[in-house]
Amino acid sequence: MVQTNPRFAVIGAGIVGVCCALRLQARGFDVCLFDPREPGSATSFGNAGVIADSFIMPYSTPGLWKQLPGMLLSGDGPLKVRWPYFVRGLPWLLRFMSEARVDRTRQVAAELATLGRLCQSSHRELMREHDVDANLMKANGVLKVYRDPRVIENHALEHEVLREHGFPVEVLDGDELRQLEPGLSREFRAAEFLPVMGQVAQSVKLTEAYFEAFVRLGGRHIKESARRFEMQSEGPKRLITDLGIHDVDQVLIAAGAWSRELVNALGIDVPLDTERGYHISVDWCDELVLNRPVMDGENFFVMAPMLDGVRVTSGTEIGGLSLPPDFSRVRRILGYARASLPKLTGAVNREWMGYRPSMPDSKPVIGRSPRHAGVFFAFGHGHLGLTQAAITSKLIEELVMGVPTSVAVAPFSAERFA
């Protein structure tokens, strides 16, 4: 077996792991990034590219119990459960549903807001420090559009919470929303505009740019799968992979949906599961105009402008890591998208599925291992991996260096599930 001596092992080469590896390498650590895949090529590849700093509301909100049966029975709703996975996924779903209370909504939103306020500035800081093209990220805002204006009346709590934490939301009528997006169907008669949110034109490009900066600083990528650790009293001693043994001093687990098995190997259990997400990418055509990500707030999909086409993303599927993809729902949603954006007539150039690493309380796990010195966690970002990657890396850097953190990390500790 191959044996090497990386002193700081970062496990996972998605956007979160790459950002963390870059910051640690820049701090002078000898960092190795462990992942059998190319950086940013798994879950980080397929999102809508939104820097969703205003998305501070947890996904389990008051009233969800009433909506759940309809969601599960609808083939096109925001939540689908793959029935072969139902029994295994039930504990996560029950914990998720237990969060659907007003007090928890307000608490979680307040905690996520501490990250949200720093998401874009942390990306800008990292891009500036490492000469990453600033044009990769822009701030045109995000539109959530509705056919029935009365739907927005149900969002009073969300609007109150957003404004309380400094995130503006504007309610638009049909004419106002078409001033922003003239290509949308006239069936849309109202919208919520989140003006401060940003977008990356191709999320994998940002991950690749951060990774290139990491390599320029001397960082290494070892294409092996982490399996377990050998520990000693002062911390990690060795990382065992599928292909080798590697001496380490410190470890960061940032393996997204694959993190739970590694954390379990340390004797710690966290309720991490996967929200599988799908997208279909459609070629641009000459007359198509789409200036920013647009969310259909009634059919629960996003249309996002990307360099290689318009990306149509679906909702959430609870199905674990092993079941094959089922593209039937996102293919049906593509029909809705073409009706919503009549000039979306291009050919499909890709179908994709990825695994969002999600916690039932909608908060990531960021912090030190509660049981082991020299072990750090950065996973469970759910729908907000791209959004929260840079601020997460800043917090990990601060924890490793032993300096005060930019925001309180206790709400994101793995110990909250003890």
C-alpha positions as CSV (number, residue, x, y, z in Angstrom):
1,M,0.0,0.0,0.0
2,V,1.1,3.6,-0.7
3,Q,2.1,5.5,2.4
4,T,2.5,9.4,2.4
5,N,2.7,12.0,5.1
6,P,0.2,14.8,4.7
7,R,-0.1,16.7,7.9
8,F,-3.7,18.1,7.4
9,A,-6.1,15.8,5.6
10,V,-9.2,17.5,4.1
11,I,-11.7,14.8,3.1
12,G,-14.0,15.9,0.3
13,A,-13.3,17.9,-2.8
14,G,-16.7,19.6,-3.2
15,I,-17.0,23.4,-2.9
16,V,-16.9,23.3,1.0
17,G,-13.8,21.0,1.2
18,V,-11.9,22.9,-1.5
19,C,-12.6,26.3,0.2
20,C,-11.4,24.9,3.5
21,A,-8.3,23.3,2.0
22,L,-7.4,26.6,0.2
23,R,-7.7,28.6,3.4
24,L,-5.6,26.1,5.4
25,Q,-2.9,25.8,2.8
26,A,-2.7,29.6,2.6
27,R,-2.2,29.5,6.4
28,G,0.9,27.4,5.9
29,F,-0.4,23.9,6.6
30,D,0.6,21.0,4.5
31,V,-2.8,20.1,3.2
32,C,-3.9,17.0,1.2
33,L,-7.4,16.9,-0.3
34,F,-8.8,13.4,-0.4
35,D,-11.5,12.5,-2.9
36,P,-11.6,10.0,-5.8
37,R,-13.5,12.4,-7.9
38,E,-12.4,15.6,-9.6
39,P,-13.0,18.8,-7.5
40,G,-16.5,20.1,-7.8
41,S,-17.7,17.2,-10.0
42,A,-20.2,15.6,-7.6
43,T,-23.0,17.4,-5.7
44,S,-21.3,20.8,-6.1
45,F,-21.6,20.5,-9.9
46,G,-25.3,20.5,-10.3
47,N,-26.8,23.3,-8.2
48,A,-28.6,26.4,-9.5
49,G,-25.5,28.5,-8.8
50,V,-27.4,30.7,-6.3
51,I,-25.5,32.4,-3.5
52,A,-28.7,32.2,-1.4
53,D,-27.7,34.3,1.6
54,S,-31.3,35.3,2.1
55,F,-32.4,31.7,2.5
56,I,-32.4,31.6,6.2
57,M,-35.8,30.0,6.7
58,P,-35.5,26.3,7.7
59,Y,-37.1,23.9,5.2
60,S,-39.4,22.4,7.9
61,T,-41.8,25.3,8.8
62,P,-45.1,25.6,10.6
63,G,-47.9,24.1,8.5
64,L,-45.8,21.4,6.9
65,W,-47.7,18.6,8.6
66,K,-50.9,19.7,6.7
67,Q,-49.0,19.9,3.4
68,L,-47.0,16.7,3.7
69,P,-49.7,14.2,2.4
70,G,-50.2,16.3,-0.7
71,M,-46.5,16.6,-1.3
72,L,-45.9,12.9,-1.0
73,L,-48.9,12.0,-3.2
74,S,-48.0,14.5,-5.9
75,G,-45.5,13.3,-8.4
76,D,-44.3,16.8,-9.1
77,G,-44.3,18.3,-5.6
78,P,-41.3,19.7,-3.7
79,L,-40.8,16.4,-1.7
80,K,-40.7,12.9,-3.0
81,V,-39.8,9.7,-1.0
82,R,-38.4,6.7,-2.9
83,W,-40.4,4.0,-1.3
84,P,-37.6,1.4,-1.2
85,Y,-35.8,3.9,1.0
86,F,-38.8,4.9,3.2
87,V,-38.0,2.8,6.3
88,R,-34.4,3.8,6.3
89,G,-35.3,7.5,5.7
90,L,-38.1,7.6,8.2
91,P,-36.1,8.6,11.3
92,W,-34.7,11.6,9.4
93,L,-38.1,12.6,8.1
94,L,-39.6,12.4,11.6
95,R,-36.8,14.6,13.0
96,F,-37.3,17.0,10.1
97,M,-41.1,17.2,10.8
98,S,-40.5,17.8,14.5
99,E,-38.8,21.1,13.6
100,A,-42.0,22.5,12.1
101,R,-42.7,24.9,14.9
102,V,-42.8,28.7,15.0
103,D,-40.2,28.9,17.9
104,R,-37.8,26.6,16.1
105,T,-38.3,28.5,12.8
106,R,-37.4,31.7,14.4
107,Q,-34.4,30.3,16.2
108,V,-32.9,28.4,13.3
109,A,-33.5,31.4,11.0
110,A,-31.6,33.7,13.5
111,E,-28.7,31.2,13.6
112,L,-28.5,30.8,9.8
113,A,-28.7,34.6,9.4
114,T,-25.3,34.9,11.2
115,L,-23.9,32.8,8.3
116,G,-26.0,34.4,5.6
117,R,-24.8,38.0,6.3
118,L,-21.2,36.9,5.5
119,C,-21.7,34.5,2.6
120,Q,-21.1,36.8,-0.3
121,S,-18.4,38.9,1.4
122,S,-16.6,35.7,2.3
123,H,-16.6,34.5,-1.3
124,R,-15.5,37.9,-2.5
125,E,-12.7,37.9,0.0
126,L,-11.5,34.5,-1.0
127,M,-11.7,35.4,-4.7
128,R,-9.8,38.6,-4.2
129,E,-7.0,37.0,-2.1
130,H,-6.4,34.3,-4.7
131,D,-6.9,36.2,-8.0
132,V,-10.2,34.4,-8.9
133,D,-12.1,36.1,-11.7
134,A,-14.6,38.4,-9.9
135,N,-17.0,38.1,-12.9
136,L,-17.7,34.5,-11.9
137,M,-20.2,35.9,-9.3
138,K,-22.8,38.5,-9.8
139,A,-25.6,39.9,-7.6
140,N,-28.8,40.3,-9.7
141,G,-31.1,38.9,-7.1
142,V,-33.6,36.0,-7.3
143,L,-37.3,36.0,-8.3
144,K,-39.9,33.7,-6.8
145,V,-42.9,33.9,-9.2
146,Y,-46.6,33.0,-8.7
147,R,-49.7,32.7,-10.8
148,D,-52.0,33.3,-7.8
149,P,-51.0,36.5,-5.9
150,R,-52.8,35.2,-2.8
151,V,-50.1,32.5,-2.2
152,I,-47.8,35.3,-1.1
153,E,-50.2,36.2,1.7
154,N,-49.2,32.9,3.4
155,H,-45.6,34.1,3.6
156,A,-46.0,36.8,6.3
157,L,-43.9,34.9,8.8
158,E,-41.1,34.5,6.3
159,H,-41.1,38.1,5.2
160,E,-41.1,39.2,8.9
161,V,-38.2,37.0,9.7
162,L,-36.2,38.0,6.7
163,R,-36.6,41.7,7.3
164,E,-35.9,41.3,11.0
165,H,-32.5,39.9,10.1
166,G,-31.7,42.5,7.5
167,F,-32.6,40.6,4.3
168,P,-34.9,42.6,2.0
169,V,-37.8,41.1,0.2
170,E,-40.0,43.0,-2.3
171,V,-43.5,42.0,-3.4
172,L,-44.0,42.7,-7.1
173,D,-47.1,42.6,-9.4
174,G,-47.1,41.1,-12.9
175,D,-45.9,44.2,-14.7
176,E,-43.1,44.8,-12.2
177,L,-41.8,41.3,-12.4
178,R,-41.8,41.3,-16.2
179,Q,-39.7,44.5,-16.1
180,L,-37.0,42.3,-14.5
181,E,-37.8,39.1,-16.6
182,P,-39.6,40.1,-19.8
183,G,-39.4,36.5,-21.1
184,L,-41.7,35.0,-18.5
185,S,-45.2,33.9,-19.3
186,R,-48.0,36.4,-18.6
187,E,-49.6,33.7,-16.4
188,F,-47.4,34.9,-13.6
189,R,-49.1,37.7,-11.7
190,A,-47.0,38.3,-8.6
191,A,-43.5,37.7,-7.4
192,E,-41.2,38.0,-4.4
193,F,-37.9,39.6,-5.3
194,L,-34.8,38.9,-3.1
195,P,-32.5,41.7,-4.5
196,V,-29.3,41.0,-2.6
197,M,-28.9,37.4,-3.6
198,G,-26.1,36.4,-6.0
199,Q,-25.4,33.8,-8.6
200,V,-22.3,32.0,-9.9
201,A,-22.6,31.6,-13.7
202,Q,-21.2,28.0,-13.5
203,S,-20.7,26.7,-10.0
204,V,-18.1,24.2,-11.0
205,K,-16.0,27.0,-12.5
206,L,-15.7,28.6,-9.1
207,T,-14.8,25.4,-7.4
208,E,-12.1,24.7,-10.1
209,A,-10.7,28.3,-9.6
210,Y,-10.4,27.8,-5.9
211,F,-8.8,24.4,-6.4
212,E,-6.3,25.8,-8.9
213,A,-5.3,28.4,-6.3
214,F,-4.9,25.6,-3.7
215,V,-2.6,23.7,-6.0
216,R,-0.6,26.9,-6.8
217,L,0.1,27.2,-3.1
218,G,1.4,23.6,-2.9
219,G,-1.7,21.7,-2.0
220,R,-2.2,18.2,-3.2
221,H,-5.2,16.1,-4.3
222,I,-5.0,12.4,-3.6
223,K,-7.7,10.5,-5.5
224,E,-8.5,8.0,-2.9
225,S,-11.6,7.3,-0.8
226,A,-11.3,7.8,3.0
227,R,-12.4,4.8,5.0
228,R,-11.4,5.2,8.6
229,F,-8.9,6.6,11.0
230,E,-6.3,5.4,13.5
231,M,-6.5,7.7,16.5
232,Q,-4.2,8.4,19.4
233,S,-4.7,10.4,22.6
234,E,-3.5,13.7,21.0
235,G,-5.5,13.3,17.9
236,P,-5.5,11.5,14.5
237,K,-2.5,9.3,13.6
238,R,-3.3,7.8,10.3
239,L,-6.0,8.0,7.6
240,I,-6.8,4.7,6.0
241,T,-8.2,4.9,2.4
242,D,-9.2,2.4,-0.2
243,L,-5.6,2.5,-1.6
244,G,-3.2,3.6,1.1
245,I,-2.3,4.6,4.6
246,H,-1.5,8.2,5.3
247,D,0.1,9.8,8.4
248,V,-1.8,12.8,9.5
249,D,-1.8,15.3,12.4
250,Q,-5.3,16.9,11.8
251,V,-8.4,16.0,9.8
252,L,-11.3,17.9,8.4
253,I,-14.4,15.9,7.3
254,A,-16.1,17.8,4.5
255,A,-17.3,14.9,2.5
256,G,-20.9,16.0,2.0
257,A,-23.4,13.2,1.9
258,W,-20.6,10.7,2.5
259,S,-19.6,12.3,5.8
260,R,-21.8,10.3,8.1
261,E,-19.9,7.0,7.7
262,L,-16.6,8.7,8.5
263,V,-18.1,10.4,11.5
264,N,-19.6,7.1,12.7
265,A,-16.1,5.6,12.4
266,L,-15.1,8.1,15.1
267,G,-17.9,6.9,17.4
268,I,-20.1,9.9,16.7
269,D,-23.6,9.7,15.2
270,V,-25.2,12.6,13.4
271,P,-28.6,12.5,11.7
272,L,-27.2,13.2,8.2
273,D,-29.2,12.0,5.2
274,T,-29.4,12.9,1.5
275,E,-31.9,15.1,-0.3
276,R,-31.3,14.0,-3.8
277,G,-31.6,16.8,-6.4
278,Y,-32.0,16.7,-10.1
279,H,-31.5,19.1,-13.0
280,I,-32.0,19.2,-16.7
281,S,-29.8,21.7,-18.8
282,V,-31.4,23.2,-21.9
283,D,-29.4,24.9,-24.7
284,W,-29.6,28.6,-25.1
285,C,-31.4,30.0,-28.2
286,D,-31.2,33.4,-29.7
287,E,-34.4,34.9,-28.5
288,L,-34.3,33.5,-24.9
289,V,-33.8,36.1,-22.1
290,L,-33.3,35.0,-18.5
291,N,-31.4,37.5,-16.3
292,R,-31.4,35.8,-13.0
293,P,-32.5,32.6,-11.3
294,V,-36.3,32.3,-11.2
295,M,-38.2,30.0,-8.9
296,D,-41.7,28.8,-9.6
297,G,-43.2,29.2,-6.1
298,E,-46.1,26.9,-6.9
299,N,-44.5,24.1,-8.9
300,F,-41.3,24.2,-6.9
301,F,-38.5,24.3,-9.5
302,V,-35.8,26.8,-10.5
303,M,-34.8,28.1,-13.9
304,A,-31.2,29.4,-13.7
305,P,-29.1,31.0,-16.5
306,M,-25.7,29.2,-16.8
307,L,-22.9,29.4,-19.3
308,D,-23.8,26.1,-20.9
309,G,-27.6,26.7,-20.9
310,V,-30.6,27.2,-18.7
311,R,-30.6,24.8,-15.8
312,V,-34.0,23.6,-14.6
313,T,-33.8,22.1,-11.1
314,S,-36.4,20.1,-9.3
315,G,-37.2,19.7,-5.6
316,T,-36.1,17.1,-3.1
317,E,-36.0,13.3,-3.2
318,I,-35.4,11.2,-0.1
319,G,-33.7,8.2,-1.5
320,G,-30.2,7.7,0.0
321,L,-27.0,7.1,-1.8
322,S,-27.6,3.8,-3.6
323,L,-30.8,3.8,-5.5
324,P,-30.5,4.7,-9.3
325,P,-31.7,8.1,-10.5
326,D,-35.4,8.6,-11.4
327,F,-35.5,11.4,-14.0
328,S,-39.3,11.2,-14.5
329,R,-40.2,14.1,-12.3
330,V,-37.6,16.5,-13.6
331,R,-38.6,15.6,-17.1
332,R,-42.2,16.5,-16.3
333,I,-41.0,19.7,-14.7
334,L,-39.2,20.6,-17.9
335,G,-42.6,20.9,-19.5
336,Y,-43.7,23.4,-16.9
337,A,-40.5,25.3,-17.4
338,R,-41.0,25.6,-21.1
339,A,-44.5,26.9,-20.5
340,S,-43.2,29.4,-17.9
341,L,-40.5,30.6,-20.2
342,P,-41.9,30.3,-23.8
343,K,-38.6,30.9,-25.5
344,L,-37.0,28.0,-23.7
345,T,-37.1,25.9,-26.9
346,G,-33.5,24.6,-26.9
347,A,-32.5,20.9,-26.8
348,V,-31.7,19.1,-23.6
349,N,-27.9,18.8,-23.2
350,R,-27.7,17.1,-19.8
351,E,-29.6,15.3,-17.2
352,W,-28.0,15.1,-13.7
353,M,-28.6,13.9,-10.2
354,G,-26.7,14.8,-7.0
355,Y,-26.8,14.2,-3.3
356,R,-27.4,17.1,-1.0
357,P,-26.0,16.4,2.5
358,S,-28.9,17.5,4.8
359,M,-29.5,17.8,8.5
360,P,-33.1,17.7,9.8
361,D,-32.8,21.1,11.4
362,S,-31.6,22.7,8.1
363,K,-28.3,23.8,9.7
364,P,-24.8,22.5,8.7
365,V,-22.3,20.9,11.1
366,I,-19.4,23.2,11.5
367,G,-16.9,22.9,14.3
368,R,-14.5,20.6,16.3
369,S,-15.2,17.0,16.9
370,P,-16.7,16.7,20.4
371,R,-14.6,13.7,21.2
372,H,-11.2,14.0,19.4
373,A,-8.6,16.7,19.3
374,G,-7.4,17.6,15.8
375,V,-10.6,16.6,14.1
376,F,-13.0,19.2,12.5
377,F,-16.3,18.9,10.7
378,A,-17.8,20.9,7.8
379,F,-20.7,19.1,6.2
380,G,-24.5,18.9,6.1
381,H,-25.0,22.2,4.2
382,G,-28.1,20.8,2.4
383,H,-29.3,23.2,-0.3
384,L,-26.7,25.8,0.7
385,G,-23.3,24.3,0.1
386,L,-22.2,26.8,-2.5
387,T,-23.7,29.6,-0.5
388,Q,-22.1,28.8,2.8
389,A,-18.8,27.3,1.5
390,A,-16.6,30.4,1.9
391,I,-17.9,31.5,5.4
392,T,-17.6,27.8,6.5
393,S,-14.0,27.8,5.4
394,K,-13.3,31.0,7.3
395,L,-14.8,29.5,10.5
396,I,-12.8,26.4,10.1
397,E,-9.6,28.4,9.6
398,E,-10.4,30.4,12.8
399,L,-11.1,27.2,14.8
400,V,-7.9,25.6,13.6
401,M,-5.8,28.7,14.4
402,G,-7.4,29.1,17.8
403,V,-8.7,32.6,17.3
404,P,-12.2,34.0,17.9
405,T,-14.7,33.0,15.2
406,S,-16.5,35.5,13.0
407,V,-19.8,34.1,14.2
408,A,-20.8,31.8,17.1
409,V,-20.3,28.2,16.0
410,A,-22.0,26.5,18.9
411,P,-25.4,26.4,17.0
412,F,-23.7,24.4,14.3
413,S,-21.8,21.9,16.6
414,A,-22.3,18.2,16.2
415,E,-23.0,18.1,19.9
416,R,-26.5,19.6,19.3
417,F,-27.7,16.1,18.5
418,A,-26.2,14.4,21.6
